[in-house]
Amino acid sequence: MSLEQYLRQCRELSALCTQNGWIDNDTLRVEILERNDRDVLAAVTFEEILMEGAGCVAGRVSCYGRVRARLSEDGQVDRLEIL
């Protein structure tokens, strides 16, 4: 599973949401900033979907941040840290 696939499924990324909404995975973008044998530093951007009480979309907020992923020997994400 690639880093982007992992980020689309993990709960940790929600720490970057600012309005208690949820991540629009269609807008998720990942840019690798640094990479070595076992660590990846990446910039992450996405839109947070905000809802009204009636279940209608109330708006969208652009969110961004950096993450550091620790990879296993086979390239799978072992740990994710929000920076």
LUMGU-795489 format. One line per field, with one value per residue (C-alpha): chain; residue in one letter; x, y, z. Coordinates in steps of 0.001 Angstrom, whole numbers, plus 524288, in hexadecimal, padded with zeros to 5 digits. Example, Ala and Ser with C-alpha at 12.3 -4.5 7.8 and 13.67 -1.06 7.14 Angstrom:
2
cadena: c(A_A) $
residuo: c(A_S) $
x: c(8300C_83566) $
y: c(7EE6C_7FBDC) $
z: c(81E78_81BE4) $
//
This chain:
83
cadena: c(A_A_A_A_A_A_A_A_A_A_A_A_A_A_A_A_A_A_A_A_A_A_A_A_A_A_A_A_A_A_A_A_A_A_A_A_A_A_A_A_A_A_A_A_A_A_A_A_A_A_A_A_A_A_A_A_A_A_A_A_A_A_A_A_A_A_A_A_A_A_A_A_A_A_A_A_A_A_A_A_A_A_A) $
residuo: c(M_S_L_E_Q_Y_L_R_Q_C_R_E_L_S_A_L_C_T_Q_N_G_W_I_D_N_D_T_L_R_V_E_I_L_E_R_N_D_R_D_V_L_A_A_V_T_F_E_E_I_L_M_E_G_A_G_C_V_A_G_R_V_S_C_Y_G_R_V_R_A_R_L_S_E_D_G_Q_V_D_R_L_E_I_L) $
x: c(80000_805B2_80676_7FB2B_7F2B1_7F607_7F271_7E538_7E1CF_7E88D_7E277_7EEC1_7ED37_7E098_7E932_7EB71_7DCD2_7D9A1_7CAB7_7C79F_7C3AC_7C8CF_7D300_7CEEA_7D7B6_7D577_7DD2B_7E824_7F595_80293_80FCB_81BE1_825A0_83020_83226_83C4C_83CA3_8321A_82C3A_8241A_8213B_8158F_80D1A_7FE94_7F349_7E4C0_7D773_7CFE8_7C14C_7B8BE_7AAD1_79E80_795A5_78C52_796F4_79988_7A72D_7A93A_7B681_7C464_7D110_7DEA6_7E775_7F5D3_800E1_80CB1_80DCF_81918_816E6_81F86_8201F_82254_82C8B_8225B_81E21_8118A_80E3F_81144_80EDD_809EC_80D11_80626_81011) $
y: c(80000_80D20_818A4_81F4F_81320_8122D_82079_81E80_8143E_8189A_82028_827C8_83138_83685_83DD4_847AF_84ABC_857F2_857D1_849E6_84634_83B14_8395E_839A0_82ECB_8336C_83FC0_83916_83C4F_8373A_83D01_83598_83F5E_83614_8278B_81E46_80FAA_80F49_81CFE_8259D_833F3_838C5_844D3_841CD_84A36_84776_84DCB_84BC8_84A21_85169_84CE0_8537E_84D14_84906_84125_84AF4_84F59_85C98_85F60_85B3A_85F5B_85D56_855E4_852EF_84DA3_844DB_836A7_82D8A_81F4C_8146B_8094C_7FAE2_7F391_7F008_7FE48_7FDC4_808D8_8048F_8118B_81EFB_82B8B_83871_84377) $
z: c(80000_7FC05_8054E_7FE46_7FF67_80DD0_81006_80980_813CA_82048_82B88_82F11_823AC_8297D_8334B_82856_82759_82D43_82E09_83278_824A8_81C89_811FF_803C6_7FE9E_7F0A2_7F3E7_7FB86_7F607_7FB13_7F790_7FBEB_80196_8069A_805F4_80B6F_80DD9_81846_81976_81099_81337_80B6E_809DC_809DC_8050B_80463_805DC_81261_8103F_819F2_81C69_8214D_82B48_8206C_819BC_80EE3_80B39_811A9_80BDB_8098C_80FFE_80A45_813A5_8130D_81B24_81B5E_81F03_8219D_81E6F_8238F_819B7_81BDA_81410_809D0_80845_8103A_819A0_82793_82E44_82A81_8319F_82F1E_82FE2) $
//
